[in-house]
Amino acid sequence: MARNGLFDLRARPRIPLPAKLFLSYLLLLAVAALPTFIYVRARLDSDLIGDATQELSGVARRGAAALLELPVAERPGRARDLALMTGDRVTLIAGGGQVIYDSEVRDLGSHADRPEVIAALAGSIGTAQRKSESTHAELIYAAARLGAAGDDLAVLRVARPLSRVRSATAELTGFARNVQAAAVSVALLLSLVAAAQFVRPLRRVVAAAQALGGGDLAARSGVDGNDEVGDVGRVIDSLATEMRRRLANAGSGDAVLAQLVDALPVPCVVFEVTGEVLALNGAARTALRLEGPNASRRLKELASSPEFERALAVAEGDGEPEALDVPLADGGAMRAHVHVLKRPGTAPLYVLVGVEAPVALATTLPPVDAVVPRPFLEVMSAARGEAGAALDKAGVGLEVSDAPGVLVADAADRVPRALALALGGCAQALSGRASTLCVDVKIEGTTVRLAFDGDPGKDTVAQIRPLLEPIGGGVSVQGGEATLWLPRA
């Protein structure tokens, strides 16, 4: 399988380390022993056949000398005794090639054309190796002549089955196979021992690397052997230490950056390459109208806008700040510049810096000491009592889902008043259309979300907004339903 023009390594079969070690030992054994075994077997077979031929030649020569001393009539009997004594096939052949005696086969024809007989009649020891026409067995032949001329001219031939010679080869070959089987068993044992020595620390190293990849910077392999695996374990451990140090430095650097940004008089927002906000000062909150629960969404929309991305591309390409007009919620625009701060060894930062400080607006923020925690049930009860007349006038009942037992932040009864306004406005909108106003209450992070199945109207929303937004709450209307967010204490 190819991917991007390269061979996909993941398509290769996974072979465990013990199997790889065993295969390597087996390959080494095969390379070292197999050729030697084949050579030795072939050489051994050849040597044994040669030795057997020489031995038969000696038997034929000595037997011919012994038979020569006997009368012609006694020679077949002595040839039979020789066959019984040696276990070989013995044949006595006349000078003309006619078989006088054979220890295994009767009624044989002329052997004058046999190569060993021809060589013996010529005065030398004749030898041959072939398949017998009478017994159909592979035999080794050796023949010697009796005497020199006259009536004593005859040939003594001794034959031995090749299977007897090769039985010794088979025994030695079997011994060699047993030795090889023992070597394979030893290789398997050594591979298991080696795998136990290497796989366990490798698994610890892999587990430590996976833990680091999962964010556990306290993970350690604990492998410190004096080998390559130990080197890898120490590198993983030092990598974890270095990552902890760099993250600590990065965290302190982010804190310093946030403090510097907050001290700027002009709007400033620092984004990461992912679009997440790293630092944001109060001037940027004021200029961009970043209030309530929609602030995070507003910043994400700004970071992903085509105008912002184009300015980033120009600033990163030129290495200089790029001007950008940031649209505001009221229809205006904030003049700013986009900077790309490159950092060695890590991702760059995107910085949006306003040209001018925002105009100071009249604040509706309450004093810090006026913000107090209040039980949500208490706040809801106060709002229900304050909006009771409006509910009764509209003929609308109130149904609130299971109210959580949490604390909400309040200042000068702002939250009960905002809730009472929302209840009264929704009741008036539902008058004559529904008999019950339903309010769904849920906890969302640092806020308590209240969903009304009615629209209190624009005027009422305009009255609710300055009550909740200064203390971290908010209000919105979509699809004819109002939603209020109350800050948790």
C-alpha positions as a printed Julia matrix, in Angstrom:
489×3 Matrix{Float64}:
   0.0     0.0     0.0
   1.32    3.42   -0.94
   0.48    6.71    0.71
   1.78   10.03   -0.64
   4.13    8.07   -2.86
   5.75    6.27    0.05
   5.36    2.76    1.38
   2.87    2.69    4.24
   4.7     1.04    7.13
   1.44    0.42    8.93
   0.5    -2.07    6.21
   3.42   -4.29    7.15
   2.59   -7.23    9.44
   3.54   -6.78   13.08
   6.14   -9.32   14.2
   6.73   -9.57   17.98
  10.28   -9.08   19.21
  10.65  -12.69   20.52
   9.73  -13.98   17.05
  12.25  -11.63   15.42
  15.01  -12.78   17.78
  14.16  -16.44   17.21
  14.13  -15.94   13.44
  17.49  -14.16   13.59
  19.02  -16.99   15.62
  17.48  -19.54   13.28
  18.78  -17.69   10.23
  22.26  -17.5    11.74
  22.12  -21.22   12.49
  20.93  -22.0     8.96
  23.64  -19.86    7.35
  26.35  -21.38    9.51
  25.28  -25.02    9.79
  23.18  -25.9     6.75
  25.88  -25.54    4.08
  28.32  -27.36    6.34
  25.8   -30.13    6.92
  25.13  -30.56    3.19
  28.84  -30.52    2.36
  29.76  -32.95    5.13
  26.96  -35.32    4.16
  27.99  -35.39    0.5
  31.69  -35.7     1.37
  31.0   -38.36    3.98
  28.97  -40.4     1.51
  31.73  -40.18   -1.09
  34.44  -41.08    1.44
  32.54  -44.07    2.78
  31.93  -45.41   -0.74
  35.62  -44.95   -1.52
  36.65  -46.75    1.69
  34.21  -49.59    0.97
  35.61  -49.9    -2.57
  39.17  -50.11   -1.25
  38.12  -52.63    1.37
  36.38  -54.8    -1.25
  39.46  -54.53   -3.47
  41.58  -55.87   -0.62
  39.12  -58.69    0.06
  39.07  -59.62   -3.64
  42.88  -59.56   -3.88
  43.43  -61.63   -0.75
  40.6   -64.04   -1.68
  42.04  -64.51   -5.18
  45.48  -65.27   -3.71
  43.93  -67.8    -1.31
  41.9   -69.5    -4.04
  44.92  -69.72   -6.32
  46.62  -72.1    -3.87
  43.67  -74.53   -3.98
  42.79  -77.09   -6.59
  40.19  -75.95   -9.09
  37.54  -78.29   -7.68
  37.83  -76.83   -4.16
  37.67  -73.2    -5.2
  33.79  -72.86   -5.27
  33.6   -74.2    -1.71
  36.21  -71.75   -0.47
  34.37  -68.92   -2.28
  31.2   -69.9    -0.4
  33.12  -69.79    2.9
  34.4   -66.33    2.01
  30.83  -65.11    1.36
  29.66  -66.47    4.7
  32.6   -64.91    6.51
  32.38  -61.4     4.98
  28.63  -61.2     4.34
  29.37  -59.97    0.83
  28.25  -61.42   -2.44
  31.05  -63.56   -3.9
  31.22  -64.65   -7.55
  33.8   -66.93   -9.18
  34.11  -66.33  -12.93
  36.05  -68.36  -15.49
  38.53  -66.72  -17.8
  36.02  -66.77  -20.65
  33.44  -64.87  -18.58
  31.27  -67.86  -17.6
  30.09  -67.77  -13.96
  31.41  -70.78  -12.05
  29.85  -69.89   -8.68
  27.74  -67.05   -7.17
  26.77  -66.92   -3.5
  23.35  -65.33   -4.13
  22.19  -66.01   -7.67
  22.19  -69.21   -9.72
  22.28  -69.79  -13.44
  24.01  -66.54  -14.32
  25.1   -66.01  -17.88
  28.39  -64.73  -19.16
  30.01  -61.78  -17.28
  32.69  -61.17  -19.84
  31.29  -57.66  -20.53
  31.34  -56.51  -16.94
  33.82  -53.61  -16.54
  35.29  -54.95  -13.29
  35.78  -58.41  -14.88
  37.44  -56.89  -17.95
  39.8   -54.87  -15.72
  40.63  -57.94  -13.6
  41.39  -60.09  -16.64
  43.68  -57.32  -17.81
  45.75  -57.81  -14.67
  44.48  -55.03  -12.3
  41.91  -54.8    -9.55
  38.62  -53.98  -11.27
  36.03  -51.87   -9.43
  32.58  -50.63  -10.39
  29.37  -49.23   -8.9
  26.03  -49.96  -10.57
  22.62  -51.54  -10.23
  22.77  -55.34  -10.45
  20.8   -56.84  -13.31
  20.09  -59.98  -11.26
  19.29  -58.57   -7.77
  18.24  -55.05   -8.88
  20.19  -53.55   -5.99
  22.88  -50.87   -6.04
  26.2   -52.7    -5.52
  29.9   -51.92   -5.27
  32.04  -54.42   -7.18
  35.72  -55.38   -6.85
  37.33  -58.15   -8.91
  40.8   -59.74   -8.94
  42.37  -62.35  -11.24
  43.55  -65.74  -10.03
  46.86  -66.69  -11.57
  48.37  -65.62  -14.84
  47.59  -68.25  -17.55
  46.39  -71.71  -18.27
  43.7   -73.48  -16.28
  44.17  -71.19  -13.32
  42.91  -68.18  -15.29
  39.77  -67.08  -13.38
  38.32  -63.99  -11.63
  37.08  -63.6    -8.04
  34.5   -60.84   -7.7
  33.22  -59.46   -4.4
  30.1   -57.24   -4.28
  28.59  -55.28   -1.38
  25.18  -53.49   -1.31
  25.48  -49.74   -1.37
  22.76  -49.59    1.28
  25.16  -51.15    3.82
  27.64  -48.39    3.12
  25.06  -45.64    3.34
  23.6   -46.93    6.6
  26.61  -45.46    8.33
  25.98  -42.19    6.52
  22.35  -42.27    7.65
  23.4   -42.8    11.26
  25.8   -39.88   11.16
  23.22  -37.76    9.35
  20.63  -38.6    12.0
  23.11  -37.59   14.67
  23.7   -34.29   12.87
  19.94  -33.68   12.62
  19.59  -34.3    16.34
  22.36  -31.81   16.98
  20.58  -29.28   14.75
  17.28  -29.85   16.56
  19.05  -29.25   19.86
  20.57  -26.08   18.4
  17.12  -24.87   17.3
  15.78  -25.53   20.81
  18.68  -23.59   22.3
  18.02  -20.75   19.84
  14.36  -20.68   20.9
  15.34  -20.63   24.57
  17.89  -17.87   24.0
  15.33  -15.81   22.04
  12.84  -16.09   24.91
  15.49  -15.11   27.45
  16.64  -12.2    25.29
  13.04  -11.1    24.74
  12.42  -11.14   28.48
  15.49   -8.99   28.96
  14.52   -6.48   26.25
  10.72   -6.54   25.98
   9.94   -5.67   29.59
  12.02   -2.48   29.71
  10.85   -1.59   26.21
   7.23   -1.89   27.35
   7.99    0.43   30.25
   9.56    2.91   27.86
   6.52    2.68   25.54
   4.14    3.15   28.48
   6.08    6.24   29.61
   6.04    7.69   26.09
   2.3     7.07   25.77
   1.71    8.72   29.15
   3.7    11.75   28.02
   1.68   11.88   24.82
  -1.48   11.79   26.94
  -0.34   14.8    29.0
   1.03   13.03   32.09
   4.3    14.88   32.48
   5.04   13.09   35.75
   5.46    9.76   33.93
   8.86    8.07   34.12
  10.11    4.9    32.51
  12.51    3.99   35.33
  14.74    2.16   32.82
  18.43    2.93   33.35
  20.24   -0.17   32.12
  23.69    0.06   30.59
  22.5    -0.63   27.04
  20.55    0.96   24.19
  17.2     0.36   25.9
  18.52    2.09   28.99
  19.65    5.0    26.81
  16.11    5.32   25.39
  14.61    5.18   28.9
  16.91    7.93   30.15
  16.12   10.07   27.1
  12.36    9.67   27.74
  12.81   10.64   31.39
  14.94   13.67   30.53
  12.38   14.64   27.87
   9.61   14.6    30.51
  11.75   16.75   32.82
  12.48   19.23   30.04
   8.81   19.4    29.05
   7.83   20.13   32.65
  10.44   22.88   32.82
   9.39   24.44   29.52
   5.7    24.3    30.39
   6.45   25.94   33.73
   8.4    28.67   31.93
   5.62   29.03   29.37
   3.04   29.34   32.14
   5.03   32.05   33.88
   5.58   33.74   30.52
   1.83   33.7    29.81
   1.18   35.25   33.23
   3.71   38.03   32.57
   2.19   38.58   29.12
  -1.3    38.85   30.6
  -0.08   41.44   33.12
   1.66   43.49   30.42
  -1.41   43.38   28.16
  -3.68   44.41   31.03
  -1.48   47.44   31.73
  -1.83   48.81   28.18
  -4.16   51.8    27.78
  -5.17   50.78   24.26
  -7.27   47.69   23.39
  -5.14   44.55   23.11
  -6.11   40.92   22.48
  -3.57   38.09   22.2
  -4.7    34.98   20.31
  -3.08   31.58   19.99
  -2.88   29.96   16.55
  -5.98   27.91   17.45
  -8.03   31.08   17.87
  -8.18   30.79   21.66
  -7.68   34.02   23.6
  -4.47   34.06   25.65
  -4.7    37.59   27.08
  -7.28   40.38   26.99
  -7.27   43.75   28.71
 -10.09   45.92   29.97
  -9.68   48.48   27.19
 -10.4    45.72   24.63
 -13.47   44.6    26.57
 -14.79   48.16   26.54
 -13.95   48.91   22.9
 -15.29   45.58   21.56
 -18.33   45.56   23.88
 -17.29   42.19   25.34
 -19.85   41.71   28.09
 -22.02   38.83   29.23
 -21.93   35.21   28.1
 -21.54   36.11   24.41
 -18.05   37.56   24.88
 -16.25   34.3    24.08
 -18.34   33.73   20.96
 -17.7    37.31   19.83
 -13.92   36.83   20.09
 -14.03   33.52   18.2
 -16.02   35.17   15.43
 -13.44   37.95   15.27
 -10.49   35.5    15.09
 -12.14   33.47   12.33
 -13.38   36.39   10.22
 -11.98   36.66    6.66
 -10.72   40.2     7.29
  -8.72   39.1    10.36
  -7.26   36.09    8.5
  -6.22   38.25    5.54
  -4.54   40.73    7.85
  -2.74   37.87    9.6
  -1.48   36.49    6.3
  -0.11   39.9     5.24
   1.47   40.57    8.64
   3.11   37.14    8.73
   4.38   37.44    5.16
   5.73   41.0     5.46
   6.88   40.79    9.06
   5.19   44.14    9.71
   1.91   45.04   11.48
  -1.15   45.15    9.22
  -3.98   47.67    9.67
  -7.47   46.3    10.3
 -10.89   47.86   10.95
 -12.77   45.73   13.5
 -16.57   46.11   13.19
 -18.41   46.85   16.45
 -21.88   45.83   17.56
 -23.23   49.4    17.33
 -22.27   49.67   13.64
 -19.0    51.5    14.18
 -15.46   50.22   13.75
 -12.29   50.11   15.83
  -9.05   50.98   14.09
  -6.37   48.42   15.0
  -3.22   46.66   13.85
  -2.54   42.92   13.64
   0.9    41.66   14.75
   2.39   38.16   14.43
   4.82   37.42   17.26
   7.08   34.53   16.27
   8.55   32.44   19.07
  11.48   30.03   18.56
  10.52   26.42   19.07
   6.79   27.04   19.44
   3.77   28.39   17.62
   3.49   32.15   17.02
   1.03   34.48   18.75
  -1.46   36.75   16.98
  -1.91   40.18   18.58
  -4.67   42.69   17.88
  -3.74   46.18   19.14
  -6.11   49.15   18.94
  -4.86   52.5    17.72
  -6.67   54.63   20.33
  -7.87   54.09   23.86
 -11.66   53.63   24.1
 -13.8    56.54   25.2
 -14.66   56.2    28.88
 -18.34   55.3    29.24
 -20.61   55.82   32.14
 -20.39   52.65   34.18
 -23.24   50.73   35.7
 -20.9    48.52   37.68
 -21.83   48.27   41.35
 -19.2    48.77   44.06
 -17.2    45.64   44.78
 -18.34   45.49   48.39
 -21.99   45.65   47.24
 -21.76   42.28   45.41
 -22.97   39.51   47.75
 -23.82   35.81   47.3
 -27.52   34.88   47.6
 -29.27   31.51   47.33
 -30.93   31.1    43.96
 -34.14   29.85   45.62
 -34.31   33.05   47.67
 -33.76   35.24   44.62
 -36.39   33.34   42.63
 -38.88   33.6    45.47
 -38.35   37.38   45.73
 -38.82   37.78   41.97
 -41.99   35.66   42.04
 -43.41   37.87   44.8
 -42.53   41.08   42.97
 -44.06   39.85   39.69
 -47.13   38.3    41.37
 -49.44   41.15   40.44
 -48.42   41.07   36.79
 -48.91   37.3    36.65
 -52.34   37.52   38.25
 -53.4    40.35   35.97
 -52.44   38.34   32.9
 -54.07   35.21   34.31
 -50.86   33.25   33.83
 -49.46   30.72   36.3
 -45.76   30.12   36.87
 -43.98   26.76   36.59
 -40.26   26.58   37.4
 -38.21   23.41   36.81
 -36.19   21.95   39.65
 -34.3    24.94   40.99
 -30.66   24.17   41.92
 -29.4    24.9    45.38
 -26.62   27.23   44.26
 -25.56   30.77   45.13
 -25.77   33.62   42.65
 -24.01   36.98   42.75
 -26.3    39.95   43.44
 -25.89   43.64   44.14
 -28.67   45.92   45.44
 -31.42   43.4    44.48
 -30.51   43.62   40.78
 -31.09   39.93   40.12
 -34.6    39.74   41.68
 -35.62   42.91   39.83
 -34.32   41.55   36.52
 -36.18   38.26   37.07
 -39.37   40.09   38.07
 -39.17   42.2    34.9
 -38.69   39.07   32.77
 -41.6    37.27   34.48
 -43.91   40.27   34.12
 -43.02   40.91   30.47
 -43.43   37.24   29.5
 -46.74   37.01   31.39
 -48.07   40.04   29.53
 -46.95   38.49   26.2
 -48.69   35.21   27.07
 -51.92   36.82   28.26
 -54.83   35.19   26.46
 -52.55   32.68   24.69
 -51.3    30.39   27.47
 -52.23   29.74   31.05
 -48.75   28.87   32.33
 -45.34   30.47   32.01
 -42.63   27.78   32.1
 -39.08   28.55   33.2
 -36.33   25.95   32.66
 -33.34   26.31   35.0
 -29.92   24.79   34.3
 -26.38   25.31   35.57
 -23.88   26.13   32.81
 -20.35   26.5    34.09
 -20.15   29.78   36.02
 -23.71   30.86   35.26
 -27.28   29.76   35.99
 -29.31   29.69   32.77
 -33.07   30.46   32.84
 -35.05   29.79   29.65
 -38.52   31.46   29.47
 -41.11   30.24   26.97
 -42.12   33.82   26.24
 -40.77   37.14   24.94
 -40.81   40.0    27.5
 -40.43   42.6    24.74
 -37.62   44.9    23.66
 -38.34   47.55   26.26
 -38.21   45.03   29.08
 -34.98   43.51   27.73
 -33.47   46.99   27.61
 -34.33   47.4    31.31
 -32.94   43.95   32.23
 -29.59   44.33   30.43
 -28.04   47.07   32.67
 -29.14   45.15   35.74
 -27.41   41.85   34.85
 -24.51   42.59   32.51
 -22.48   44.74   34.96
 -22.37   41.83   37.43
 -21.54   39.16   34.81
 -25.02   38.14   33.7
 -26.82   38.57   30.42
 -30.09   38.39   28.5
 -31.06   37.44   24.95
 -34.25   36.77   22.98
 -34.37   34.29   20.09
 -37.33   32.67   18.43
 -39.83   34.34   20.75
 -38.17   32.92   23.89
 -36.04   34.83   26.4
 -32.91   33.51   28.13
 -31.3    35.01   31.23
 -27.87   34.16   32.63
 -27.24   34.79   36.31
 -23.65   34.84   37.6
 -22.84   32.15   40.14
 -21.2    33.33   43.34
